[in-house]
Amino acid sequence: QESLIALALSTAQGFVWAGKPLEAIPAALQALRFSSRLFGSGSVQLVPIYLLLAEASTGTGHLRQAAKYLSQAQWIVLQTPDCSAALQSKLHRGLGLFSIAEGNLDQALYHLANDVYLATAEFGLNSVEASGGYLNMANIFFHQNKMDAANSLYTEV
């Protein structure tokens, strides 16, 4: 069953990366169903799937549904005292990207800063895992015409 979960999740992620979020949703939902049965509905193993579903839903313009998936992921993380900084980082990245989609750039910067902090805590200052947070923050500052901050963050990437 874990192989089926991995296959469904990989398929969904491939569709998201290919810019086909609508096609990703059925595969991600299948991964969620299998994972819920195998690990339980409140398991931390579901968080990456909820984050992928949120990303796909955001990509299709279904922000309300994306918010529900992000809430589920956030709830599980909050209920898991030993949740890794890496997974918390991914959650904040998802929340940051969702905030960008909503147009709430201050909230996005907050979550992306947490993403970078947690990624560097887990993987180190020059980790590739932190680069996505830096890049997204730089893009926000660029669009706000805050070029010094944007260029500084682009340098980090």
N, C-alpha and C positions, 0 to 999 in steps of 0.2 A: 504493500500500500504506500510506503514511503517513496518508492520509485514512481508510482503514479502521481503522487503529490509533486515530486520534483519535475516530472515531465509537464504537468499542467502549469506549474508555476513558470517554468522555463519558456513554455509556449506563450503564455500571457505576457511575460516580460519582453519576449521577442517582438510581439505585436506592438507593445508600447514604444519600444525603441525604434520600430519601423514607422512610427507615426500613425498607427492604426489602432487607436484606443478602443474603439467600439468592438473590434474583433478580439481584443484582449479580455474583455469582461467575462464571456462564458468560460474560458479556460481558468481564469482566476477564481470564479465562483465554484468551479469544480474542485480546485485545489483547496478552497475554503471548506467545502463540504467534507472532503476526505480528511483534512487536517482536524476539523472539529470532531469527527468521529474517532479519530486515532488519538488525539491529544486532549480533547475536552474543549468546551466552548470558551473557557477563560484562559487558555494556554498562551504563553508568550510566543509559541511557535506560529500563532495566527497573525501576529503583528505585521510581519513583512507582507502577508497576503492582503490584509486590510489596507496597508499603505499602497500596494500596487493597485488595488481596486479604487482607492481614492484618486490616485494619479490618472487612471484610465477614465474614471467618471468626470474628473476635472477636464480632461482632454476632450470629452464629448459634450462639455457644457452643462453637465448635470451636477451643479455645485451643491445642491441640497443632499444628494446621495453621497457625494464625496465627503461632505461634512459628517454624515452618519458613520462612514467607514473610519474617518479620522478619530471620531469620538470613541468608537469601539477600540481602536488601537491605543489611544491615550488612556482609556480606562484600564485596559489590561496592563499597560506599563505602570500605571499608578498602583495597581494591586500586586505588583511583583517587586518586592523590596530589593531583590538581588539582580534586577534587570541590568544588563550590561550597558556601559556608556555608549558602545557602538550602536545598539538598538535604539537607545534614547536619542542619539544623534540622528538616526534615520527618521525617527518620529518627528523631530523638530524640523528636519529638512522638508518632510511632507507637509507639515503645518505651514512652513514658510512659503512653499510653492503654492499652496492653497490660498494663503493670504495675498500673494501676488495676483492670482487669478481673480480674487475678489476686489482687488484694487486697494487693499489695506497695506500700504508699503511700510508703515511704522511697525505694524504687527509682524510683517514678513521679516524685517530687519531683526526684530527681537528673536524670532525663532531661528533664523539663519545664524545669528551670533551664538545662540545656544548650540546649534548644530556644530559650528566650528569649534567651540569650547570643548564639547563632549568628544568630538572626533580627535582633537589634539590630545585630550586627556587619555584616550584609549590607544591611539596609534602614534602619537608624537607630533611635534610642531610642523615638520615638513612632510607629513603624510599625504598621500594622494586622496585619502578618504575625506580630508578637510577641504580639498580644492573645490569641490562642488559648492560648498557653502560660501567660500570666498568669491567664487565666480558669480553666484546669484546675487550676493550683496553688492559686488562691483557693478553689475548690470543695473541694479536699482539706483545706486548713486549716479551712474552715468545718465540714466533717464531723468534724474532730478537735477542734472547739470552740476553735480558736485564732483568736479573732475579730479581734484586732489585725492579725495577719498577713493574714487573709482580707480584711478591709476595706481594708488597704493595697493589696493586689493587685487587688481589685475597682476601686479608684480608678484604677489604671493602665489597666485595660481601658477 
